[in-house]
Amino acid sequence: MSGGAGVSGRGSFGGFFSVAGAVAWRQVYKYFTNPAFLAPALFPLFFFVAFAGGLTRVASVPGFDYEPGYTAFQFVWSLLQAVALGGAFTGFSIAGDFESGFASRLMLAASDRRGILLGYVVASVVRATATGTLVTVVALLTGMPMSGGVDLFGLIGLALLVNVAATLFGAGIAMMLRTQQAGPLIRTPIFLVLFLAPVFVPLELLSGWIETVAYLNPFTTILTSARGFLAGEPTGVLSAYAVGAALVVALALWALYGLRRAERSA
């Protein structure tokens, strides 16, 4: 089977979705039967407790005017971190499937190999839903106000875009390198993007080089809008969704490139 056959779409239309469904079901089953399935939520929960609990006095800094309070301010970042790490862990799973030989056998059997990529993305969304729910429950138990109402669907939509983008990024690297040693290459860029954003205070209160980097960081637009949704005061909605959609499209091409590279070795 030639390397381009799977990506060029010569497989059947039904084959595309059947392959995606099979891959998604396998990943979701492994996820919920693995005692470590909540691992992507542990880092965000740690940071949420540490930042929201230990830095509450930041809310009294002049210029900090986020009405829901500092706990809610940190919750949004922790939620987006949780779903982004869910995408990274999916990348680790893809690399593990290649190391075990499962992914190579799947690529030889799949009628449309693009369905493999979709299956991993669907499974990652399920993973993100579970970890995001856990982070939200913990935040509510700590007394975080939830004042967004129907605007919360906007926050959920942005979280899904972040998860899909992170998943596609990790998938591209995992499929090119096909080893779990690619883990740092998946995880480190995601952490850098997350932390080089207005994590502790709004963008307006940053200064120096970190202000410049945060301003140029596309994640800042998404984070700021997500915080607006939680506060019930949507801001920069079109910009945030445009950035999220652009990231998904660009990283989908990146993931397909990784798939092509993996096909050549199948």
N, C-alpha and C positions, 0 to 999 in steps of 0.2 A: 504493500500500500504506500503510495507516494506521500511525502510530507505535506503537500498542499491540498490533498483531497479533503482532509477533515475541515480545514479552515475555509476552503473555497465555497462550502455549502452544498456539495454534490450529494450529501446525505439527504434522506427523506425529511420532510417537515416534521412528521410524527417522530422520527428518530431523534431529532434535536431535543424535543421535550421529554421523550422517554429516557434518554441518556441523562438529561438534567435531573429528572425526578429520581432516577436510581442513585446518582451521586449524592443528591441532597439528602435522601432518606438514609443512606449509609452514614453520612457525616453527622446528621442529627442523632441517629441512634448511638453512634460512638460517643457523641458529646454528652448525652444525658445518662449514659451508662458508665461514664468515666468519673471516678471520685473527684478528679481535678477539674471538672467542667466549669467550676466557678472561678478558676484562676484569673481570667481576665477582669473579674470584678474586684479582686483583692487589692490590687494597686490603687485603683480609683477610690476604693473605700478607705484605704490607709491615708491617702492624700486628703480626702474629704474630711476625715476626722481630724487629721493634723492641722490642716489649714483653717477649716471652719471653726475648730475648737480653740486653736492656739493663736489665731490672728484676728479674733473678733474685734479688737480695739481699732483695727484698720478702718472700721465703719465710721469711726468718729473723726477720721482725717478730713480736713477741709477739702471740699471738692468731691468727696465720695457721696453720691446722691442716689444710690440704687435703692429704691423704696422698699423692696421685699427684705432687705437686710443682707448681711455678709454671708450668712449660711446659704441663702438662696444663690448669692453671687458665685460662691464656690461650687455649689451643687451642679450648676449648668456645665462648668468646666469638667467636673468629675464625671458627669454623665457622658459628655462627648469623648472624654478619655476612655471610658469603659467600652463604648461602641467601637472606637478606633482600635483599641487593643483586641477587641473581638475579631476585627478584620486581620490584625497581625497574627493572632493565634490560628486563624484559618490558613494563613500562609504557611505557618509551621506545619500544619496538618498536611498540606499539599506536598511539602518537601518530604515529610515522613512517608507519604504514600509512594513517592518516587523511590525513596530508599528501600522500601519493602518490596518494590517491584509491582505493586498493585496498580499504580497509575499507568505504568508502561503497558501492562496487559489490558487495562481499560481502554487506552488509546488505540490499541490494535483492534479491539472489538467494537468500538463505538462507530456508528454510522455517520455521525456528525460530531466531531470532537469539540466544537464550540459549546455543545451542551454540557460538557464536563465543566467548563468554566462557569456557566450559568448555575449548575448544580452547587458548586462551591459557594457562589455568591448567595444563593437562597439559604443554604445552611448557615452561612455567616449572619444573615439577617435574623434567623431564628436564635442563634447564639447571642447576638446583640440585644434582642428583645428580652431574653432571660436575664442577662447581666444588667441591662439598663433598668429593668424592673426591680432587681435587687437593690441597686444603688438608690433608686427612687424611694423604695420602702424604708430603707435605713434613714434617708434624709427626712422623710415625713415623721419617722419615729423620734427624730431628734428635735422636732418642732419646727421644721422649715415651713413657712407659709406657701400656699399654692394659690396664687391669685390670677393666673393667666386665663382661666376659663377655656373657652373654645380656642383661644390663641395657642393653647398647649399643643394642638395638632400641628401648628407651624413648627414648634420645637421638635416634635417627634419626626416631622419630615426632614428637618435639617440633620437630626441624629442619624436617620437612615442613609442620607447622602454621605455623611462622614464615614459610616460603616462600610458602605459599598465602595467608596473611593479607597479606603485603607485595605479592603479585601483585594481589590484589583491590583493595587500596588504590590502587596505581598505575593499575590498569585504570579505576577510577572517575574519577580525575582526567584520565587520557588521553582517555577517551571524552567527558568534558564539554568539555574545551578543544580537543581534536583538533589539537594542534600540539606539536612537539618543544620549544617554549619552555616547556612545562609541566614540563620536566625538573627544575628546582630545587624545584618544588612537590611532586614525587614523592620526590626524593632527600632533601631537608632534614629533613622530619619523621621519616623512617626513621633517619637518622643521629642525630638528637636522642634518639630512643627508645633506640637502641643505646648511645650514650655516656653517657646519664643513668641508667645501671645500674651495679652493682658491677663495673666493668671491671678495675681494678687490684688490689683487695683485696675480701674478703668484706664483705657488708653490715654486719656487726657492727663492722668497723673504720672505717667511714665516720663522719663527724661534720658538724655544721652543716647548711646548707641542702641540700647534696648528699645527705646521709643521708635527709632528708625526701622529696626528689624521687625518689630511688632506691627508697625504701620504697613510694611511691605508684605507681611505674612498673610496669605489669603485666608488662613484659618481665623484670623482676627475678625474679619467681616462676618463669618459664620457664627463665631462665638458671641459677638456683640448683638447680632440679631436674635440669637437663641435666648440670650438674657432678657432681651426686650419682650419676647413672647412670654416668658415666665412671669414677667412683671405686669403683663397685660397691656404693654405699651409697645407694640411692634414697631421696629425701626430698621431701616435698610433691608427690608424683606426681599425686594427684587434683586438687589445686589448679592445678598447672601445665597439665594437660590441659584442665581446665575453662576456664581463662583462654584457652588457645590456641583451643579450640572456640568460645568466645564471640566472640573476635576474628574468627574466620573467618565466623561467622554474621553479625555486625554489618557486616563489610566486604563480604560477599556482597551484602547489601542495598544498601550504598553503590555497589558496582559495577553492580548492576542499575539503580539510579537513573541512573548515568552512561550506561548503555546506552539507557535511555529518552530521555535528553537527546540522545544521538547519533542515535536513530531520527527525532527530529523534524526533524533537519537532513538526513536521507538523501533 
